[in-house]
Amino acid sequence: MGKKGKNEKKVKGAEKTAAKMEKKVSKRSKREEEDLESLIAEFQSLDAKKTTVVETTCPPPSPRLSASLSAHPEKDELILFGGEFFNGKKTYLYNDLFFYNIKKNSWVKSEIPNPPPPRCAHQAVAVPQGGGQLWVFGGEFASPNGEQFYHYKDLWVLHLATNTWENIKATGGPSGRSGHRMVLSKRQLLVFGGFHESTRDFIYYNDVYSFSLDTFSWSRLSPSGTGPLPRSACQMTSVPDGSGVIIYGGYSKVRVKKDVEKGTIHSDMFLLKRDGKEGQEKWSWSRVSPSGSKPPPRSGFSMAVGAAGRAVLFGGVCDEEEEETLEGDFYNDLYLYDTVKSRWFPGQLRGNKTEKKKRRRGKKGEAEGEGAEEQEAGEEAPQGPTEVVKEIVTEDGTVMTIKEVIPGAGQEEEEEEDEEEDDDSASAPLVEPCPRSSAMSAVRQGKLFLYGGMFEVGNRQFTLSDFYCLDLHKMDQWEVLVEIDPKMQEMQEWLEESDSEDEEEEEGEEAKGAEGEEDEEDSEEESEDGEDEDEHPAVQEGETVTDYQARTEQYWTGLARNNMGPDVKDKKVAKVALAMAKVFYEDQ
């Protein structure tokens, strides 16, 4: 009794501390959020002027991360909503709505009156009732400079049968937050965790709320047992029989000094179990120790749920924090979790190595053994693929690396028949999604679909708009639906704060003048760029990329030096020069 009483006191003490912190954060962020509410109101007033539904066939959505991608409950379609884009200085938030037709491989933009205001890091869940509905809760809005945040606590439903948005006014729900998780369990939407951040403070949550799809009412759950620590961006998966949900991983941070924060990547797992009759449920937390090959710690991974409650985890980032720097290893590996057997195994593609692909050199881990039994019995292990690295150089000298994996021949020369089959598959390069975090994923028709996300090179962030799918039954290769457009990535402008007052003064002078003058300058720059391209050394007929680089080395080195400045080391300039020559060669 004494030990139990002490534990209960600790829990109550932690709850009181969390409540005080939430009150403190709410008070300090109230003024910030009031400022942003006026901006949000402007967006809503513009949307209110739309009175009819307009559906337009369109190209794939623009680059973004932290959007929601959901499988349509009735049709062979995917639904993408919201998201964000950051160019180094300005944050763009979206509330656009897209439908992807899987059979036609086509996108439609649907403009429906009175949508939710722009947001990212929200949650969306598709349910089959009422002809199909998409429920959206919470998320985040940021000021254009990214220094102020507004966290939503609103609940919306998109009625897919009638193409109408409805704002559900239900009291007693979760406080404003983003980075939370929401899943369907029987006829309830369960919301767990998330965080709320203001300019000076932040708080992470581990509370659980339930929204009834029958009564349209919220209730806060009070599970027994010891649950997960507060966190955001975890994996939340419903158990197939509806008896509960699995929580895995996530991220949180604490302030260790006045201006120093320390992040924690969680890798623990819990079961939130439901017992009792409907309307009289009792909930309880318990720790889960899964078997198999567990993913290495990471945050920002993408998660989708396939058939029979099998969760699919893709990518993410593992940040290495030092006192003044933050560097991350980005992943593009797959792990699958069987909720029935409580077992992890790596999602190895047939013909691929078991090594995780990391963007940084020299830190490749192995994911061994556990996924092998998923392959057919008697299947011989083919040779490992060849990794081809393409480098794209932006105007400021940043090198963006894109990896392609070309499968090996597969068998020894004496096995001629098998070799012929492998040659057929090797004739077309096999492209895998590059390492990334905060991508959008969904499963439909037994296929995993993956869209967008981001990765970083130095201090620069690249936001993606590529699109892939993977047959989870065959597990053979990724199908590229929208490939990375190197030119688009090269043109993705990255703006940074000036490092000196002189630069700021120059920017201020350049900023003066009418918009027409700015447009004129832009057009002049474009024409100059076009002229520069015409002046690049031409590729000669039959010339290989290596020959071209050797012949034009002096030219490209000079151009790289002009772009990068006199203080950059020769070795780095030479590397950029080679990459520039290669990019130009491949564009011809």
C-alpha positions as CSV (number, residue, x, y, z in Angstrom):
1,M,0.0,0.0,0.0
2,G,2.8,2.4,0.9
3,K,4.6,1.9,-2.4
4,K,1.3,2.3,-4.4
5,G,0.5,5.4,-2.4
6,K,3.9,6.9,-3.2
7,N,3.4,6.2,-6.9
8,E,0.0,7.7,-6.9
9,K,1.4,10.9,-5.2
10,K,4.1,11.1,-7.9
11,V,1.5,10.8,-10.7
12,K,-0.7,13.5,-9.1
13,G,2.3,15.7,-8.5
14,A,3.3,15.4,-12.2
15,E,-0.2,16.2,-13.3
16,K,-0.2,19.3,-11.1
17,T,3.1,20.4,-12.5
18,A,1.8,19.8,-16.1
19,A,-1.3,21.8,-15.3
20,K,0.7,24.7,-13.9
21,M,3.0,24.7,-17.0
22,E,0.0,24.6,-19.3
23,K,-1.5,27.6,-17.6
24,K,1.8,29.4,-17.8
25,V,2.3,28.6,-21.5
26,S,-1.3,29.5,-22.3
27,K,-1.0,32.9,-20.6
28,R,2.2,33.8,-22.4
29,S,1.0,32.6,-25.8
30,K,-2.4,34.2,-25.5
31,R,-1.1,37.6,-26.8
32,E,0.8,35.9,-29.7
33,E,-2.3,33.9,-30.7
34,E,-4.5,36.9,-30.6
35,D,-2.2,38.6,-33.1
36,L,-2.3,35.5,-35.4
37,E,-6.1,35.1,-35.0
38,S,-6.6,38.3,-37.1
39,L,-4.4,36.9,-39.8
40,I,-6.3,33.6,-39.8
41,A,-9.5,35.5,-39.9
42,E,-8.4,37.2,-43.1
43,F,-7.8,33.8,-44.7
44,Q,-11.3,32.6,-43.6
45,S,-12.9,35.8,-44.9
46,L,-11.4,35.1,-48.3
47,D,-12.5,31.5,-48.2
48,A,-16.0,32.6,-47.2
49,K,-16.4,34.4,-50.5
50,K,-16.3,31.0,-52.3
51,T,-19.8,29.7,-52.6
52,T,-19.5,26.8,-55.1
53,V,-17.3,23.7,-55.3
54,V,-14.7,24.0,-58.0
55,E,-12.8,20.9,-59.0
56,T,-9.8,21.3,-61.3
57,T,-7.4,18.7,-62.8
58,C,-4.0,19.9,-61.8
59,P,-0.3,18.9,-61.5
60,P,0.8,17.3,-58.3
61,P,0.7,19.5,-55.1
62,S,3.6,21.9,-54.5
63,P,6.5,20.9,-52.2
64,R,5.4,20.5,-48.6
65,L,5.8,18.7,-45.4
66,S,3.6,17.9,-42.3
67,A,0.4,17.7,-44.4
68,S,-2.0,14.8,-44.1
69,L,-2.4,12.0,-46.6
70,S,-5.4,9.7,-46.1
71,A,-6.9,6.8,-48.1
72,H,-10.4,7.5,-49.2
73,P,-12.7,5.1,-47.4
74,E,-15.0,4.4,-50.4
75,K,-12.9,5.1,-53.5
76,D,-9.5,4.2,-54.9
77,E,-8.3,7.7,-54.0
78,L,-5.9,9.5,-51.7
79,I,-6.8,12.8,-50.0
80,L,-4.0,15.4,-49.3
81,F,-4.8,18.4,-47.0
82,G,-2.7,21.3,-45.7
83,G,1.0,21.3,-44.9
84,E,3.8,23.8,-44.8
85,F,6.7,25.2,-46.9
86,F,9.7,27.1,-45.5
87,N,12.2,29.0,-47.7
88,G,14.6,30.1,-45.0
89,K,12.9,33.3,-44.2
90,K,9.2,32.9,-44.8
91,T,6.8,30.1,-43.7
92,Y,3.8,29.3,-46.0
93,L,0.9,27.4,-44.6
94,Y,-1.7,25.7,-46.7
95,N,-5.4,24.6,-46.5
96,D,-5.7,23.3,-50.1
97,L,-7.3,20.0,-50.7
98,F,-6.2,17.5,-53.4
99,F,-7.6,14.1,-54.5
100,Y,-5.3,11.6,-56.1
101,N,-6.9,9.0,-58.4
102,I,-4.8,5.8,-58.1
103,K,-6.0,4.1,-61.3
104,K,-5.7,7.2,-63.5
105,N,-2.6,8.5,-61.7
106,S,-4.0,12.0,-61.8
107,W,-4.6,14.9,-59.3
108,V,-7.7,17.0,-58.8
109,K,-7.7,20.2,-56.7
110,S,-11.0,20.6,-54.9
111,E,-12.0,24.1,-53.7
112,I,-14.8,23.6,-51.3
113,P,-16.4,26.6,-49.5
114,N,-15.6,27.4,-45.8
115,P,-12.7,25.0,-45.3
116,P,-10.5,24.8,-42.2
117,P,-7.9,27.7,-42.1
118,P,-4.3,26.9,-43.2
119,R,-2.4,24.5,-41.0
120,C,0.3,21.9,-40.7
121,A,1.1,19.1,-38.2
122,H,-2.6,18.4,-37.8
123,Q,-4.2,14.9,-37.9
124,A,-6.8,13.6,-40.4
125,V,-8.7,10.3,-40.2
126,A,-11.0,9.0,-42.9
127,V,-14.0,6.9,-41.8
128,P,-16.6,5.1,-44.0
129,Q,-19.8,6.4,-42.3
130,G,-22.1,8.8,-44.1
131,G,-20.8,8.0,-47.5
132,G,-17.2,8.7,-46.3
133,Q,-15.9,11.4,-44.0
134,L,-12.5,13.0,-43.4
135,W,-12.1,14.2,-39.8
136,V,-9.4,16.9,-39.1
137,F,-8.3,18.0,-35.7
138,G,-5.8,20.6,-34.4
139,G,-2.6,21.6,-36.0
140,E,-0.4,24.6,-36.2
141,F,-0.4,28.0,-37.9
142,A,2.8,30.2,-37.9
143,S,3.5,33.8,-38.7
144,P,5.3,34.3,-42.0
145,N,8.6,34.9,-40.1
146,G,8.1,31.7,-38.2
147,E,8.4,33.4,-34.8
148,Q,4.8,33.2,-33.6
149,F,2.6,30.1,-33.4
150,Y,-1.1,29.5,-33.2
151,H,-2.2,26.0,-32.1
152,Y,-5.7,24.9,-33.2
153,K,-8.2,23.0,-31.1
154,D,-10.9,22.9,-33.7
155,L,-12.5,19.8,-35.1
156,W,-13.7,19.6,-38.8
157,V,-15.3,17.0,-40.9
158,L,-15.3,16.8,-44.7
159,H,-18.4,15.1,-46.0
160,L,-17.0,13.3,-49.0
161,A,-20.4,12.4,-50.5
162,T,-21.6,16.0,-50.6
163,N,-18.3,17.9,-50.8
164,T,-19.0,20.1,-47.8
165,W,-16.9,21.1,-44.8
166,E,-18.5,21.3,-41.4
167,N,-16.9,22.8,-38.2
168,I,-18.0,20.6,-35.3
169,K,-18.7,22.7,-32.2
170,A,-18.1,20.2,-29.3
171,T,-16.9,21.2,-25.9
172,G,-14.6,19.4,-23.5
173,G,-12.0,18.5,-26.2
174,P,-8.2,18.6,-26.1
175,S,-6.4,22.0,-25.8
176,G,-4.8,23.6,-28.8
177,R,-1.9,21.5,-30.1
178,S,0.1,20.1,-33.0
179,G,2.2,17.0,-33.5
180,H,-0.5,14.9,-31.8
181,R,-1.8,11.6,-33.1
182,M,-5.4,10.6,-33.9
183,V,-6.8,7.2,-35.0
184,L,-10.1,5.5,-35.4
185,S,-10.9,2.8,-32.8
186,K,-14.3,1.2,-33.2
187,R,-16.6,4.3,-33.4
188,Q,-14.3,6.6,-31.6
189,L,-11.6,9.0,-32.6
190,L,-8.7,8.7,-30.1
191,V,-6.3,11.7,-29.7
192,F,-3.0,11.3,-27.9
193,G,-0.1,13.7,-27.0
194,G,1.2,16.6,-29.1
195,F,2.8,19.9,-28.0
196,H,2.0,23.6,-27.7
197,E,4.7,26.2,-28.3
198,S,5.0,29.9,-27.9
199,T,7.9,32.2,-28.4
200,R,9.4,31.5,-25.0
201,D,7.8,28.4,-23.7
202,F,6.6,25.0,-24.8
203,I,4.7,22.0,-23.3
204,Y,4.3,18.4,-24.4
205,Y,1.3,16.3,-23.7
206,N,0.5,12.7,-22.9
207,D,-3.2,13.0,-22.3
208,V,-5.8,10.9,-24.2
209,Y,-9.2,12.1,-25.5
210,S,-12.0,10.3,-27.2
211,F,-14.5,11.7,-29.6
212,S,-17.7,9.7,-30.2
213,L,-18.8,9.5,-33.8
214,D,-22.3,8.6,-32.5
215,T,-22.9,11.4,-30.0
216,F,-20.4,13.9,-31.4
217,S,-19.0,14.5,-28.0
218,W,-15.6,14.7,-26.4
219,S,-14.4,12.9,-23.2
220,R,-11.1,12.8,-21.5
221,L,-9.9,9.3,-20.7
222,S,-8.2,8.5,-17.4
223,P,-6.4,5.2,-18.0
224,S,-5.0,3.2,-15.1
225,G,-1.3,2.2,-15.1
226,T,1.8,4.0,-16.1
227,G,1.6,5.5,-19.6
228,P,4.1,7.2,-22.0
229,L,5.9,10.3,-21.0
230,P,4.6,13.5,-22.8
231,R,5.6,13.5,-26.5
232,S,4.7,14.5,-30.0
233,A,5.1,12.8,-33.4
234,C,4.8,9.2,-32.2
235,Q,3.3,6.2,-34.0
236,M,-0.3,5.5,-33.0
237,T,-1.9,2.3,-34.4
238,S,-5.2,0.7,-33.7
239,V,-5.2,-2.9,-32.7
240,P,-7.3,-4.8,-35.4
241,D,-9.9,-6.2,-33.0
242,G,-10.6,-2.7,-31.7
243,S,-9.4,-3.5,-28.2
244,G,-7.0,-0.6,-28.0
245,V,-4.1,1.3,-29.6
246,I,-0.3,1.0,-29.7
247,I,1.9,4.0,-29.0
248,Y,5.5,3.9,-30.2
249,G,8.3,6.5,-30.2
250,G,8.0,10.2,-30.5
251,Y,9.9,13.3,-29.6
252,S,10.0,15.8,-26.7
253,K,12.3,18.4,-25.3
254,V,13.0,20.1,-22.0
255,R,14.8,23.3,-21.1
256,V,18.0,22.5,-19.2
257,K,19.1,26.2,-18.9
258,K,17.6,29.5,-19.6
259,D,18.3,29.5,-23.3
260,V,19.3,25.8,-23.8
261,E,16.9,23.1,-24.8
262,K,17.6,19.4,-25.0
263,G,15.6,17.0,-27.2
264,T,14.7,13.4,-26.5
265,I,13.9,10.8,-29.1
266,H,11.6,8.2,-27.5
267,S,11.8,4.5,-28.6
268,D,9.5,2.9,-26.0
269,M,6.1,1.2,-26.8
270,F,2.8,1.1,-24.9
271,L,-0.6,-0.5,-25.3
272,L,-3.7,1.6,-24.3
273,K,-6.3,-1.2,-23.8
274,R,-10.1,-1.0,-23.7
275,D,-12.1,-3.3,-21.4
276,G,-15.8,-3.5,-20.7
277,K,-19.0,-2.8,-22.6
278,E,-19.5,0.1,-24.9
279,G,-20.3,3.2,-22.9
280,Q,-18.8,1.6,-19.8
281,E,-15.2,1.1,-21.0
282,K,-12.2,1.1,-18.7
283,W,-8.9,2.0,-20.2
284,S,-5.4,0.9,-19.0
285,W,-1.8,1.5,-20.0
286,S,0.8,-1.2,-20.1
287,R,4.4,-1.4,-21.4
288,V,5.0,-3.4,-24.5
289,S,8.3,-5.2,-25.3
290,P,8.1,-6.2,-29.0
291,S,10.2,-8.9,-30.5
292,G,12.1,-8.7,-33.8
293,S,14.4,-6.0,-35.2
294,K,13.4,-2.7,-33.8
295,P,14.0,0.5,-35.7
296,P,17.0,2.6,-34.5
297,P,15.8,5.8,-32.6
298,R,14.5,8.5,-34.8
299,S,11.9,11.3,-35.0
300,G,10.0,12.7,-38.0
301,F,9.2,9.2,-39.4
302,S,6.2,8.6,-41.6
303,M,3.6,6.0,-40.5
304,A,0.7,4.3,-42.2
305,V,-1.3,1.2,-41.4
306,G,-1.9,-1.6,-43.9
307,A,-4.0,-4.7,-43.8
308,A,-4.4,-6.7,-40.6
309,G,-3.1,-3.9,-38.5
310,R,0.4,-4.0,-39.9
311,A,2.0,-0.6,-39.3
312,V,4.6,0.7,-41.9
313,L,7.3,3.1,-40.7
314,F,9.4,5.0,-43.3
315,G,12.4,7.3,-42.9
316,G,12.8,10.0,-40.3
317,V,15.8,11.7,-38.8
318,C,18.1,11.2,-35.8
319,D,19.4,14.5,-34.6
320,E,22.8,14.8,-32.8
321,E,22.6,17.7,-30.5
322,E,25.7,19.5,-29.2
323,E,25.8,22.8,-27.3
324,E,25.6,25.1,-30.4
325,T,24.9,22.8,-33.3
326,L,22.3,20.3,-34.4
327,E,23.0,17.8,-37.1
328,G,20.9,14.9,-38.3
329,D,21.1,11.6,-40.1
330,F,18.1,11.2,-42.4
331,Y,16.8,7.8,-43.2
332,N,14.9,6.1,-46.1
333,D,14.5,2.7,-44.7
334,L,11.3,0.7,-44.0
335,Y,10.2,-1.1,-40.8
336,L,7.0,-3.0,-40.3
337,Y,5.3,-3.7,-37.0
338,D,2.8,-6.6,-36.7
339,T,0.3,-5.5,-34.0
340,V,-1.0,-9.1,-33.6
341,K,2.4,-10.7,-33.0
342,S,3.9,-7.6,-31.5
343,R,6.9,-8.0,-33.7
344,W,9.1,-5.6,-35.7
345,F,10.9,-6.6,-38.9
346,P,12.8,-4.5,-41.5
347,G,11.0,-4.0,-44.8
348,Q,13.7,-5.3,-47.1
349,L,13.1,-4.9,-50.8
350,R,14.0,-8.0,-52.8
351,G,17.3,-7.4,-54.3
352,N,18.3,-4.6,-51.9
353,K,21.0,-4.7,-49.3
354,T,20.0,-4.8,-45.7
355,E,21.9,-1.6,-45.0
356,K,20.0,1.5,-44.1
357,K,20.6,4.4,-46.5
358,K,21.8,7.4,-44.6
359,R,22.7,10.7,-46.1
360,R,25.8,11.1,-44.0
361,R,28.8,9.0,-44.9
362,G,30.3,6.3,-42.7
363,K,27.4,5.7,-40.4
364,K,25.5,2.9,-42.1
365,G,23.7,0.5,-39.8
366,E,22.4,-2.9,-40.5
367,A,19.0,-4.3,-40.3
368,E,19.5,-8.0,-40.3
369,G,17.7,-11.3,-40.3
370,E,14.2,-10.6,-39.2
371,G,12.8,-9.6,-42.6
372,A,14.4,-12.5,-44.4
373,E,11.6,-14.9,-43.5
374,E,9.1,-12.6,-45.2
375,Q,10.7,-13.6,-48.5
376,E,9.7,-16.8,-50.3
377,A,11.4,-20.0,-49.2
378,G,14.2,-21.1,-51.4
379,E,14.7,-17.6,-52.9
380,E,18.4,-17.0,-53.4
381,A,19.9,-13.7,-52.2
382,P,20.8,-11.6,-55.3
383,Q,23.8,-9.4,-55.5
384,G,23.6,-6.0,-53.8
385,P,22.5,-3.0,-55.9
386,T,24.8,-0.2,-57.0
387,E,24.2,3.2,-55.5
388,V,24.5,6.1,-57.9
389,V,24.8,9.6,-56.4
390,K,23.6,12.6,-58.4
391,E,24.6,16.0,-57.1
392,I,22.7,19.2,-57.9
393,V,24.4,22.5,-57.3
394,T,22.4,25.5,-56.4
395,E,23.4,29.1,-57.2
396,D,24.8,29.6,-53.7
397,G,27.1,26.6,-54.0
398,T,25.0,24.2,-51.9
399,V,25.3,20.6,-53.1
400,M,22.1,18.6,-53.0
401,T,22.6,14.8,-53.2
402,I,20.0,12.5,-54.7
403,K,20.6,8.7,-54.5
404,E,19.5,6.2,-57.1
405,V,19.9,2.5,-56.5
406,I,20.5,0.3,-59.6
407,P,20.0,-3.4,-58.9
408,G,22.9,-5.8,-59.5
409,A,23.0,-8.6,-62.1
410,G,21.8,-10.9,-59.3
411,Q,23.5,-14.2,-60.1
412,E,26.9,-15.6,-61.2
413,E,27.5,-15.8,-64.9
414,E,27.1,-19.6,-65.1
415,E,23.4,-19.3,-64.1
416,E,22.5,-17.9,-67.5
417,E,18.7,-18.1,-67.3
418,D,18.5,-16.3,-64.0
419,E,21.0,-13.8,-65.3
420,E,18.8,-12.9,-68.2
421,E,15.8,-12.2,-65.9
422,D,18.0,-10.0,-63.7
423,D,19.3,-8.2,-66.8
424,D,15.8,-7.3,-67.7
425,S,15.1,-5.8,-64.3
426,A,18.5,-4.0,-64.3
427,S,17.8,-2.3,-67.6
428,A,15.8,0.4,-65.9
429,P,17.4,2.2,-62.8
430,L,15.6,1.4,-59.6
431,V,15.0,4.6,-57.7
432,E,14.3,4.7,-54.0
433,P,13.0,7.8,-52.1
434,C,15.9,9.8,-50.9
435,P,16.3,10.0,-47.1
436,R,13.8,12.4,-45.5
437,S,11.6,13.3,-42.6
438,S,8.1,14.6,-42.2
439,A,6.8,13.0,-45.4
440,M,3.1,12.0,-45.9
441,S,2.2,8.3,-46.2
442,A,-0.9,6.2,-46.6
443,V,-1.8,2.7,-47.6
444,R,-4.5,1.8,-50.1
445,Q,-5.0,-1.4,-52.2
446,G,-2.1,-3.0,-50.4
447,K,0.3,-0.3,-51.6
448,L,2.2,2.2,-49.5
449,F,2.1,5.8,-51.0
450,L,4.7,8.3,-50.0
451,Y,4.6,12.0,-50.8
452,G,7.0,14.9,-50.1
453,G,8.8,15.7,-46.9
454,M,12.1,17.4,-46.3
455,F,15.8,16.9,-45.7
456,E,18.6,19.2,-44.8
457,V,22.0,20.0,-46.3
458,G,24.0,22.1,-43.9
459,N,21.8,24.9,-42.8
460,R,19.6,24.6,-45.9
461,Q,16.2,22.8,-46.0
462,F,15.0,21.1,-49.1
463,T,11.2,20.5,-49.3
464,L,10.1,17.7,-51.6
465,S,7.2,17.0,-53.9
466,D,8.1,13.6,-55.3
467,F,5.6,10.7,-55.0
468,Y,6.2,7.0,-54.8
469,C,4.3,3.8,-54.1
470,L,5.4,0.3,-53.0
471,D,3.5,-2.9,-53.2
472,L,3.6,-4.3,-49.6
473,H,2.8,-7.8,-50.8
474,K,5.6,-8.1,-53.4
475,M,8.0,-5.8,-51.6
476,D,10.0,-5.7,-54.9
477,Q,10.7,-2.1,-55.8
478,W,9.4,1.5,-55.4
479,E,7.3,2.8,-58.3
480,V,8.0,6.4,-59.1
481,L,4.8,8.3,-59.6
482,V,6.3,11.8,-59.5
483,E,10.1,11.9,-59.6
484,I,12.4,14.6,-58.1
485,D,12.8,17.4,-60.6
486,P,16.4,18.5,-60.2
487,K,15.7,21.8,-62.0
488,M,12.9,22.5,-59.6
489,Q,15.0,21.7,-56.6
490,E,17.8,23.9,-58.0
491,M,15.4,26.8,-58.4
492,Q,13.9,26.4,-54.9
493,E,15.1,29.7,-53.5
494,W,16.6,29.7,-50.1
495,L,16.7,32.9,-48.2
496,E,18.8,33.4,-45.0
497,E,19.1,36.2,-42.5
498,S,22.0,38.6,-43.3
499,D,25.1,37.9,-41.3
500,S,26.2,41.5,-41.2
501,E,24.8,45.0,-41.1
502,D,26.4,45.8,-44.4
503,E,24.4,43.0,-46.1
504,E,21.2,44.2,-44.5
505,E,21.8,47.7,-45.7
506,E,22.4,46.4,-49.2
507,E,19.3,44.3,-49.1
508,G,17.4,47.4,-47.9
509,E,18.6,49.5,-50.8
510,E,17.7,46.7,-53.2
511,A,14.3,46.3,-51.7
512,K,13.4,50.0,-52.5
513,G,11.4,50.7,-55.6
514,A,8.2,49.7,-57.2
515,E,7.1,46.1,-57.7
516,G,7.4,46.7,-61.4
517,E,11.1,47.5,-61.1
518,E,11.6,44.3,-59.1
519,D,9.9,42.2,-61.8
520,E,12.0,43.9,-64.4
521,E,15.2,43.0,-62.5
522,D,14.0,39.4,-62.1
523,S,13.3,39.1,-65.8
524,E,16.7,40.6,-66.5
525,E,18.4,38.1,-64.2
526,E,16.5,35.3,-65.9
527,S,17.7,36.4,-69.3
528,E,21.2,36.8,-68.0
529,D,21.0,33.2,-66.6
530,G,19.8,32.1,-70.0
531,E,22.7,33.8,-71.7
532,D,25.1,32.2,-69.2
533,E,23.7,28.8,-70.0
534,D,24.3,29.4,-73.7
535,E,27.9,30.3,-73.0
536,H,28.7,27.0,-71.1
537,P,31.1,24.7,-73.1
538,A,29.0,22.5,-75.3
539,V,29.0,18.7,-74.9
540,Q,30.6,17.1,-77.9
541,E,29.1,14.2,-79.7
542,G,29.9,10.8,-78.1
543,E,31.7,12.5,-75.2
544,T,31.3,10.8,-71.8
545,V,30.6,12.8,-68.6
546,T,34.2,12.1,-67.4
547,D,35.7,13.3,-70.6
548,Y,33.5,16.4,-70.6
549,Q,34.5,17.2,-66.9
550,A,38.2,16.8,-67.7
551,R,38.0,19.0,-70.9
552,T,36.0,21.8,-69.2
553,E,37.6,21.6,-65.7
554,Q,39.2,25.1,-65.9
555,Y,35.9,26.7,-67.0
556,W,33.7,25.2,-64.3
557,T,36.3,25.7,-61.6
558,G,36.4,29.4,-62.4
559,L,32.6,29.6,-62.4
560,A,32.4,27.8,-59.1
561,R,35.0,30.1,-57.6
562,N,33.1,33.2,-58.7
563,N,29.9,31.9,-57.2
564,M,31.5,30.7,-53.9
565,G,34.0,33.5,-53.2
566,P,37.7,33.6,-52.6
567,D,37.7,32.2,-49.1
568,V,36.3,28.8,-49.9
569,K,38.9,26.0,-50.0
570,D,40.1,24.7,-53.4
571,K,39.0,21.2,-52.6
572,K,35.4,22.2,-52.1
573,V,35.4,24.5,-55.2
574,A,36.7,21.6,-57.2
575,K,34.0,19.3,-56.0
576,V,31.3,21.8,-56.8
577,A,32.8,22.4,-60.2
578,L,32.7,18.7,-61.1
579,A,29.1,18.6,-59.9
580,M,28.1,21.7,-62.0
581,A,29.7,20.1,-65.0
582,K,27.9,16.9,-64.5
583,V,24.5,18.6,-64.0
584,F,25.0,20.6,-67.2
585,Y,26.1,17.4,-69.1
586,E,23.0,15.5,-68.0
587,D,20.7,18.4,-69.0
588,Q,21.9,18.3,-72.6
